[in-house]
Amino acid sequence: MIDYGKFQKLLKHLELQYENFRSMGEEQSQLMQEAVAESTIQRFETCYDCMWKVLKRYLAEQMGLPDVPNSPKPILRIAAENQLLPSETEKWIHYANMRTSTAHDYSGEKAEAALDQMGAFIAESIQLYTELTGKAWEL
């Protein structure tokens, strides 16, 4: 049996921190704005890493697929072939590339690009969670 609790918790934390990031006003110091942006990106990274590992277990245990690879992009392609992803494969590969590009670089263009895509990633990850678990999302 797959435990989805960690994925759910990490996704909720990401969702909440992204809302904090979006609701920050100009009155906040530059340092505070950067700290919340960095935290949001770090939460994305941990959530993304957990997501593809849960997806790997789902493919192996629930779908009975043999020899599931141990890296995100092939897993995403297999998940797409099995109609598990809520959008096209290229979008999920983009999230994988986004995860790689943000590693150890939380400022500048890469961070801005990741934050611009964060809402879409969260929404689609919630759809994926719902697909895998059969449960409605609750904040």
TISELUM-839697 format. One record per residue (C-alpha): x, y, z; residue in one letter; residue number from 1. Coordinates in Angstrom, 3 decimals. Layout:
BEGIN
east->X | north->Y | up->Z | res->A | n->NUM;
...
REM end
This chain:
BEGIN
east->0.000 | north->0.000 | up->0.000 | res->M | n->1;
east->1.335 | north->3.399 | up->-0.980 | res->I | n->2;
east->1.466 | north->6.084 | up->1.710 | res->D | n->3;
east->0.498 | north->9.399 | up->0.121 | res->Y | n->4;
east->0.754 | north->11.325 | up->3.403 | res->G | n->5;
east->4.187 | north->12.835 | up->2.800 | res->K | n->6;
east->3.270 | north->13.936 | up->-0.727 | res->F | n->7;
east->0.054 | north->15.493 | up->0.571 | res->Q | n->8;
east->1.855 | north->17.286 | up->3.400 | res->K | n->9;
east->4.620 | north->18.637 | up->1.162 | res->L | n->10;
east->2.120 | north->19.782 | up->-1.451 | res->L | n->11;
east->0.028 | north->21.567 | up->1.181 | res->K | n->12;
east->3.123 | north->23.283 | up->2.567 | res->H | n->13;
east->4.103 | north->24.387 | up->-0.930 | res->L | n->14;
east->0.593 | north->25.637 | up->-1.620 | res->E | n->15;
east->0.541 | north->27.677 | up->1.604 | res->L | n->16;
east->4.013 | north->29.139 | up->1.143 | res->Q | n->17;
east->3.254 | north->30.063 | up->-2.463 | res->Y | n->18;
east->0.173 | north->31.932 | up->-1.224 | res->E | n->19;
east->2.420 | north->33.729 | up->1.292 | res->N | n->20;
east->4.750 | north->34.657 | up->-1.554 | res->F | n->21;
east->1.908 | north->35.929 | up->-3.728 | res->R | n->22;
east->0.316 | north->37.961 | up->-0.949 | res->S | n->23;
east->3.499 | north->39.763 | up->0.125 | res->M | n->24;
east->3.212 | north->43.483 | up->-0.309 | res->G | n->25;
east->5.767 | north->46.112 | up->-1.142 | res->E | n->26;
east->5.887 | north->47.045 | up->2.544 | res->E | n->27;
east->7.867 | north->43.873 | up->3.254 | res->Q | n->28;
east->11.623 | north->44.240 | up->3.274 | res->S | n->29;
east->13.639 | north->42.983 | up->0.318 | res->Q | n->30;
east->15.243 | north->40.435 | up->2.620 | res->L | n->31;
east->11.839 | north->39.082 | up->3.703 | res->M | n->32;
east->10.615 | north->38.896 | up->0.099 | res->Q | n->33;
east->13.735 | north->36.964 | up->-0.914 | res->E | n->34;
east->13.428 | north->34.627 | up->2.070 | res->A | n->35;
east->9.824 | north->33.726 | up->1.248 | res->V | n->36;
east->10.686 | north->33.269 | up->-2.445 | res->A | n->37;
east->13.605 | north->30.983 | up->-1.536 | res->E | n->38;
east->11.441 | north->29.002 | up->0.855 | res->S | n->39;
east->8.787 | north->28.575 | up->-1.832 | res->T | n->40;
east->11.364 | north->27.240 | up->-4.279 | res->I | n->41;
east->12.821 | north->24.877 | up->-1.679 | res->Q | n->42;
east->9.342 | north->23.559 | up->-0.920 | res->R | n->43;
east->8.783 | north->23.066 | up->-4.652 | res->F | n->44;
east->11.980 | north->21.034 | up->-4.868 | res->E | n->45;
east->11.075 | north->18.712 | up->-2.009 | res->T | n->46;
east->7.489 | north->18.360 | up->-3.214 | res->C | n->47;
east->8.619 | north->17.597 | up->-6.765 | res->Y | n->48;
east->11.121 | north->14.989 | up->-5.555 | res->D | n->49;
east->8.455 | north->13.291 | up->-3.454 | res->C | n->50;
east->5.905 | north->13.479 | up->-6.293 | res->M | n->51;
east->7.972 | north->11.555 | up->-8.827 | res->W | n->52;
east->8.941 | north->8.929 | up->-6.239 | res->K | n->53;
east->5.278 | north->8.393 | up->-5.319 | res->V | n->54;
east->4.470 | north->8.169 | up->-9.020 | res->L | n->55;
east->7.213 | north->5.552 | up->-9.407 | res->K | n->56;
east->5.710 | north->3.452 | up->-6.613 | res->R | n->57;
east->2.242 | north->3.831 | up->-8.105 | res->Y | n->58;
east->3.437 | north->2.600 | up->-11.496 | res->L | n->59;
east->5.163 | north->-0.397 | up->-9.942 | res->A | n->60;
east->2.706 | north->-1.339 | up->-7.195 | res->E | n->61;
east->-0.709 | north->-0.236 | up->-8.418 | res->Q | n->62;
east->-0.232 | north->-0.717 | up->-12.138 | res->M | n->63;
east->2.146 | north->-3.671 | up->-11.887 | res->G | n->64;
east->4.631 | north->-2.281 | up->-14.392 | res->L | n->65;
east->7.949 | north->-4.138 | up->-14.285 | res->P | n->66;
east->11.306 | north->-2.391 | up->-14.271 | res->D | n->67;
east->10.139 | north->1.160 | up->-13.577 | res->V | n->68;
east->13.172 | north->3.456 | up->-14.016 | res->P | n->69;
east->14.649 | north->5.363 | up->-11.115 | res->N | n->70;
east->14.688 | north->8.871 | up->-12.543 | res->S | n->71;
east->11.955 | north->11.457 | up->-12.993 | res->P | n->72;
east->11.746 | north->12.070 | up->-16.742 | res->K | n->73;
east->11.294 | north->8.420 | up->-17.796 | res->P | n->74;
east->8.745 | north->7.979 | up->-15.005 | res->I | n->75;
east->6.824 | north->11.024 | up->-16.221 | res->L | n->76;
east->6.786 | north->9.628 | up->-19.761 | res->R | n->77;
east->5.486 | north->6.252 | up->-18.540 | res->I | n->78;
east->2.869 | north->8.008 | up->-16.402 | res->A | n->79;
east->1.737 | north->9.985 | up->-19.453 | res->A | n->80;
east->1.513 | north->6.802 | up->-21.537 | res->E | n->81;
east->-0.791 | north->5.432 | up->-18.838 | res->N | n->82;
east->-2.959 | north->8.584 | up->-18.764 | res->Q | n->83;
east->-2.021 | north->9.508 | up->-15.189 | res->L | n->84;
east->-0.830 | north->13.070 | up->-15.802 | res->L | n->85;
east->-3.427 | north->15.859 | up->-15.957 | res->P | n->86;
east->-1.629 | north->17.625 | up->-18.831 | res->S | n->87;
east->0.789 | north->16.892 | up->-21.646 | res->E | n->88;
east->4.127 | north->15.239 | up->-20.952 | res->T | n->89;
east->6.106 | north->18.266 | up->-22.117 | res->E | n->90;
east->4.691 | north->20.358 | up->-19.301 | res->K | n->91;
east->5.819 | north->17.800 | up->-16.708 | res->W | n->92;
east->9.240 | north->17.555 | up->-18.345 | res->I | n->93;
east->9.376 | north->21.349 | up->-18.030 | res->H | n->94;
east->8.725 | north->20.985 | up->-14.278 | res->Y | n->95;
east->11.563 | north->18.437 | up->-14.129 | res->A | n->96;
east->13.874 | north->20.888 | up->-15.874 | res->N | n->97;
east->12.666 | north->23.638 | up->-13.557 | res->M | n->98;
east->13.579 | north->21.450 | up->-10.567 | res->R | n->99;
east->17.066 | north->20.892 | up->-11.937 | res->T | n->100;
east->17.618 | north->24.566 | up->-12.741 | res->S | n->101;
east->16.625 | north->25.797 | up->-9.296 | res->T | n->102;
east->19.055 | north->23.574 | up->-7.405 | res->A | n->103;
east->21.341 | north->25.887 | up->-5.416 | res->H | n->104;
east->20.205 | north->28.986 | up->-7.372 | res->D | n->105;
east->17.291 | north->30.733 | up->-5.693 | res->Y | n->106;
east->17.797 | north->34.175 | up->-7.171 | res->S | n->107;
east->17.749 | north->35.726 | up->-10.591 | res->G | n->108;
east->16.047 | north->34.537 | up->-13.755 | res->E | n->109;
east->15.817 | north->30.853 | up->-12.838 | res->K | n->110;
east->14.031 | north->31.628 | up->-9.585 | res->A | n->111;
east->11.660 | north->34.068 | up->-11.295 | res->E | n->112;
east->10.869 | north->31.521 | up->-13.999 | res->A | n->113;
east->10.172 | north->28.848 | up->-11.387 | res->A | n->114;
east->7.946 | north->31.149 | up->-9.357 | res->L | n->115;
east->6.034 | north->32.103 | up->-12.509 | res->D | n->116;
east->5.208 | north->28.407 | up->-13.076 | res->Q | n->117;
east->4.565 | north->27.524 | up->-9.430 | res->M | n->118;
east->0.798 | north->28.032 | up->-9.516 | res->G | n->119;
east->0.437 | north->25.721 | up->-12.512 | res->A | n->120;
east->2.667 | north->23.079 | up->-10.887 | res->F | n->121;
east->0.640 | north->23.181 | up->-7.680 | res->I | n->122;
east->-2.700 | north->22.927 | up->-9.491 | res->A | n->123;
east->-1.548 | north->20.027 | up->-11.633 | res->E | n->124;
east->0.081 | north->18.236 | up->-8.706 | res->S | n->125;
east->-3.208 | north->18.485 | up->-6.832 | res->I | n->126;
east->-4.939 | north->16.916 | up->-9.844 | res->Q | n->127;
east->-2.302 | north->14.171 | up->-9.894 | res->L | n->128;
east->-2.731 | north->13.556 | up->-6.159 | res->Y | n->129;
east->-6.488 | north->13.261 | up->-6.669 | res->T | n->130;
east->-5.993 | north->10.858 | up->-9.589 | res->E | n->131;
east->-3.606 | north->8.625 | up->-7.670 | res->L | n->132;
east->-5.468 | north->8.574 | up->-4.365 | res->T | n->133;
east->-9.084 | north->8.912 | up->-5.483 | res->G | n->134;
east->-9.518 | north->11.532 | up->-2.737 | res->K | n->135;
east->-10.616 | north->15.147 | up->-3.011 | res->A | n->136;
east->-8.026 | north->17.791 | up->-2.170 | res->W | n->137;
east->-8.507 | north->19.667 | up->1.088 | res->E | n->138;
east->-6.418 | north->22.594 | up->2.211 | res->L | n->139;
REM end
